[in-house]
């Protein structure tokens, strides 16, 4: 897969290049520090995909993605950005994926695999990748892989993710069914991400709480769910 990295910050480009170096099926054909430079390099190298930042001086990432849609064939676009609230705009530009900085290797690999499936004209699964939250008058998409736990509060569900918290309308039952295997119920009002579980601790009164990677909140564990959680922890060791 031939890739063009587009970011006005050299450290960000270097980090992506190092990450891509671990995969033999990926080749960085060029790097661009601006949207205008990227247009020239696309014409020169005909990459399969761009790893594209949004915030750049002059021609920004969104504008560049719209221009690229006019080309035939158009390269795939994977946004790599620090902006958590531009995902809807990105998908309006037909982006394959939307990764938040600092980009994690496993998320980048997933995005590249989507490009590969598109290249082979295989269907790309779209459901279940994002949770949709309302923040004031705008809509925010939350990467499901960034979620540490989900807490039921009144009629809403609070999402605790890598960049903070958000409120969604989905119930825990709906989320548990939609993302079977990703989340484990530890209490009637709490689901935790299986891959974030790191252990158990004692809370006040002798109850147990679950330790989660990259999350300071420790959800309580009910007696009923305690055996399943202990079994999971033994399996992860």
C-alpha positions in Angstrom: 0.0 0.0 0.0 1.5 3.3 -1.1 1.0 6.1 1.4 1.4 9.9 1.5 1.8 11.5 4.9 0.4 15.1 5.1 1.0 17.1 8.3 2.6 20.5 8.8 4.4 19.3 11.9 7.5 17.2 11.2 7.4 15.3 14.6 3.9 14.1 13.7 5.0 12.9 10.3 8.0 11.2 11.8 5.9 9.4 14.3 3.6 8.0 11.6 6.5 7.0 9.4 8.1 5.0 12.3 4.7 3.4 13.1 4.2 2.4 9.5 7.7 0.9 9.3 6.6 -2.2 11.3 4.3 -3.3 8.4 5.9 -4.8 5.3 2.8 -4.1 3.2 3.0 -0.4 3.7 5.3 2.1 1.9 5.6 5.8 2.5 6.1 7.3 -1.0 6.4 10.9 0.2 5.6 13.4 2.9 4.0 16.8 2.6 4.0 19.8 5.0 1.1 21.5 3.4 -2.1 20.9 1.4 -0.7 22.5 -1.8 2.4 20.4 -1.6 0.3 17.3 -1.1 -1.7 18.0 -4.3 1.6 18.1 -6.3 2.8 14.9 -4.6 -0.5 13.1 -5.3 -0.1 13.8 -9.0 3.5 12.7 -8.9 3.2 9.5 -6.9 -0.4 8.4 -7.2 -0.6 7.0 -3.6 -3.3 4.6 -2.5 -4.1 6.6 0.6 -3.3 9.8 2.5 -2.7 10.1 6.2 -4.0 13.6 6.5 -4.0 16.2 9.2 -6.9 18.8 9.3 -5.3 21.9 10.8 -2.7 23.2 8.3 -1.9 26.7 7.0 -3.3 27.6 3.6 -5.2 24.6 2.1 -6.4 22.6 5.1 -7.1 18.9 5.3 -10.8 19.1 4.8 -10.4 21.3 1.7 -7.7 19.0 0.3 -9.9 15.9 0.8 -12.8 17.6 -1.1 -10.4 18.4 -4.0 -9.1 14.8 -4.1 -12.7 13.5 -4.5 -12.7 15.1 -7.9 -9.8 12.9 -9.1 -10.2 9.5 -10.8 -9.2 7.4 -9.2 -9.3 9.3 -5.9 -6.9 8.2 -3.2 -8.4 7.0 0.1 -8.2 9.5 3.0 -7.5 8.6 6.6 -7.6 11.7 8.8 -5.0 11.9 11.7 -5.9 14.9 13.8 -6.1 16.4 17.2 -9.7 17.7 16.6 -12.3 15.4 18.3 -15.3 17.1 16.8 -14.7 17.1 13.1 -15.5 13.5 12.4 -18.9 14.2 10.8 -17.3 16.7 8.4 -14.6 14.1 7.6 -17.0 11.4 6.7 -18.9 13.9 4.5 -15.6 14.1 2.6 -15.8 10.3 2.2 -12.9 9.6 4.6 -12.2 6.0 5.2 -11.4 6.6 8.9 -10.8 9.3 11.5 -8.0 8.8 14.0 -7.3 11.1 16.9 -3.8 12.0 17.9 -1.8 10.5 19.4 -2.6 7.9 16.8 -2.4 4.3 18.2 -0.8 1.6 16.1 -3.8 -0.8 16.4 -6.2 1.9 15.2 -3.9 2.9 12.3 -3.7 -0.8 11.3 -7.5 -1.1 11.3 -7.8 2.0 9.1 -5.2 0.7 6.6 -7.1 -2.6 6.5 -10.2 -0.7 5.5 -8.3 0.9 2.7 -7.1 -2.6 1.6 -10.7 -3.9 1.5 -11.8 -0.9 -0.5 -9.0 -1.4 -3.0 -10.1 -5.1 -3.3 -13.7 -3.8 -3.5 -14.7 -5.8 -0.4 -17.4 -4.4 1.9 -16.2 -2.3 4.8 -18.1 -2.8 8.0 -19.3 0.6 9.3 -21.5 -0.1 12.2 -20.2 -0.1 15.7 -17.1 2.0 15.2 -18.3 5.2 16.8 -20.7 6.4 19.6 -22.7 9.5 18.9 -22.9 12.2 21.6 -24.6 15.6 21.7 -22.5 18.4 23.0 -24.6 21.6 23.0 -25.8 22.1 19.5 -23.2 19.9 17.8 -22.7 16.2 17.5 -19.5 14.5 18.5 -18.4 11.0 17.4 -16.4 9.0 19.9 -14.1 6.2 18.8 -15.4 3.0 20.4 -11.9 1.9 21.0 -11.2 4.9 23.2 -14.0 4.1 25.6 -12.9 2.8 29.0 -16.4 2.4 30.7 -20.1 3.2 30.3 -22.2 4.3 33.2 -26.0 4.5 33.4 -27.3 7.7 35.0 -31.0 8.4 35.0 -32.2 8.2 31.4 -28.7 8.7 29.9 -25.4 6.9 29.7 -22.1 8.6 30.5 -19.2 7.6 28.3 -15.7 7.8 29.9 -13.2 7.8 27.1 -9.6 8.8 26.5 -10.3 12.5 26.0 -12.9 13.0 28.7 -16.6 12.2 29.2 -19.7 12.5 27.1 -23.4 11.8 27.4 -25.3 9.5 24.9 -28.9 8.4 24.7 -28.2 4.6 24.2 -29.0 2.4 27.2 -26.5 -0.1 28.6 -28.5 -3.0 27.4 -28.4 -1.6 23.8 -24.7 -1.0 24.0 -24.0 -4.4 25.5 -25.9 -6.0 22.6 -24.4 -3.8 19.9 -20.8 -4.3 21.1 -20.9 -7.9 22.4 -17.4 -9.0 23.5 -16.0 -5.5 23.8 -17.7 -4.6 27.0 -18.3 -6.6 30.2 -21.1 -5.8 32.6 -19.7 -5.4 36.2 -22.7 -3.8 37.8 -26.3 -3.1 36.8 -25.2 0.5 36.0 -21.8 -0.1 34.5 -20.0 -1.7 31.6 -16.2 -1.8 31.2 -14.0 -2.3 28.2 -12.6 -5.8 28.4 -9.2 -4.7 27.0 -8.9 -1.9 29.7 -9.4 -4.2 32.7 -6.2 -4.3 34.8 -7.3 -5.7 38.2 -9.5 -5.4 41.2 -9.3 -3.2 44.3 -11.3 -2.8 47.5 -13.7 0.2 47.9 -15.2 1.6 51.0 -17.3 -0.8 52.9 -15.5 -3.8 51.5 -17.0 -3.8 48.0 -14.8 -4.4 45.0 -14.0 -2.0 42.2 -12.4 -2.6 38.9 -9.1 -1.0 37.8 -9.1 0.3 34.2 -6.1 1.4 32.1 -6.0 5.1 31.4 -9.1 5.8 33.5 -9.1 7.2 37.0 -12.7 6.2 37.7 -13.1 2.8 39.3 -16.6 1.3 38.8 -18.1 -0.8 41.5 -18.5 -4.5 40.9 -21.6 -6.3 42.1 -21.4 -9.7 43.8 -23.2 -11.3 40.9 -20.7 -10.1 38.4 -17.6 -10.6 40.5 -16.9 -14.2 39.4 -17.0 -13.3 35.7 -14.6 -10.4 36.2 -12.2 -12.6 38.2 -12.3 -15.2 35.5 -11.4 -12.4 32.9 -8.5 -11.2 35.0 -7.1 -14.7 35.3 -7.3 -15.1 31.6 -5.5 -11.8 30.9 -2.6 -12.6 33.2 
